[in-house]
Amino acid sequence: MEKEFYTAIDDKDYCKEFKVKKPLSIQASKTDTKITAMLNVDEKVALIGGDGGNWYMIENSQGVRGWLETEKDKIKSVNLRADEVFTYWRD
């Protein structure tokens, strides 16, 4: 049975923490386009999980969560690849 939400892999070798390279917004839910937060350049964010498809939940540095939609290999709201928007980050 398909789940509606999958958590990010909890593995020390899997990086789920990123630094923002290009500003973008995250929205309240997959169906509610209300902007919950703007992600600013150099802000540290975490990948919380996804729906197993095109949607990913992100948490910003203030603990606010929101969703990003992807289409093919790009983040839909900014039409850029993930590696153009985020860089890996760890303490």
C-alpha positions as CSV (number, residue, x, y, z in Angstrom):
1,M,0.0,0.0,0.0
2,E,1.3,3.4,-1.0
3,K,1.9,5.9,1.9
4,E,1.1,9.6,1.7
5,F,4.4,10.6,3.4
6,Y,7.8,9.1,3.6
7,T,10.5,10.3,6.0
8,A,13.9,11.1,4.7
9,I,16.5,8.3,5.1
10,D,17.9,8.3,8.7
11,D,21.4,7.2,7.8
12,K,24.7,8.9,8.8
13,D,26.0,8.6,5.2
14,Y,22.9,10.2,3.7
15,C,22.9,14.0,3.9
16,K,19.5,15.5,4.4
17,E,20.8,18.9,5.5
18,F,21.4,21.6,2.9
19,K,22.3,25.2,2.4
20,V,20.3,27.4,0.1
21,K,22.1,28.8,-3.0
22,K,19.1,30.5,-4.7
23,P,16.1,32.0,-2.8
24,L,12.8,30.2,-3.1
25,S,9.5,29.7,-1.1
26,I,7.9,26.7,0.5
27,Q,4.2,26.2,0.5
28,A,1.7,25.1,3.3
29,S,0.8,21.8,1.7
30,K,0.6,20.0,-1.6
31,T,-2.8,21.5,-2.2
32,D,-2.5,24.8,-0.3
33,T,-0.2,27.3,-2.2
34,K,0.0,29.7,0.8
35,I,3.7,30.5,1.3
36,T,4.8,29.4,4.7
37,A,8.4,30.6,4.4
38,M,11.0,32.1,2.1
39,L,14.3,30.2,2.0
40,N,17.1,32.7,1.8
41,V,20.6,32.3,0.4
42,D,23.0,30.6,2.9
43,E,20.1,29.5,5.1
44,K,20.4,25.9,6.4
45,V,17.4,23.7,5.7
46,A,16.6,20.1,6.2
47,L,14.8,17.6,4.0
48,I,12.1,16.0,6.2
49,G,10.6,13.7,3.7
50,G,8.3,13.4,0.7
51,D,5.3,11.8,-0.8
52,G,7.2,9.2,-2.8
53,G,6.5,11.3,-5.9
54,N,7.1,14.9,-6.8
55,W,6.7,16.6,-3.4
56,Y,9.2,17.2,-0.7
57,M,8.8,18.6,2.8
58,I,11.5,21.1,3.8
59,E,12.2,22.6,7.3
60,N,13.9,26.0,7.4
61,S,16.3,27.2,10.1
62,Q,13.4,28.6,12.3
63,G,11.6,25.2,12.3
64,V,8.9,26.2,9.8
65,R,8.0,23.4,7.4
66,G,6.6,23.6,3.9
67,W,6.5,21.7,0.6
68,L,8.4,22.0,-2.7
69,E,7.2,20.4,-5.9
70,T,9.5,18.9,-8.5
71,E,8.8,18.3,-12.1
72,K,11.2,16.0,-14.0
73,D,14.6,17.0,-12.6
74,K,13.7,20.6,-11.5
75,I,12.1,22.4,-8.6
76,K,8.9,23.6,-10.2
77,S,8.6,27.1,-8.6
78,V,12.0,28.3,-9.7
79,N,12.6,26.0,-12.7
80,L,16.1,25.0,-11.5
81,R,17.7,21.7,-10.7
82,A,18.1,20.9,-7.0
83,D,21.9,21.2,-7.3
84,E,21.4,24.7,-8.6
85,V,19.3,25.6,-5.5
86,F,20.9,23.6,-2.7
87,T,24.3,22.5,-1.6
88,Y,25.1,19.7,0.9
89,W,25.8,20.9,4.4
90,R,26.7,19.2,7.7
91,D,28.0,20.4,11.0
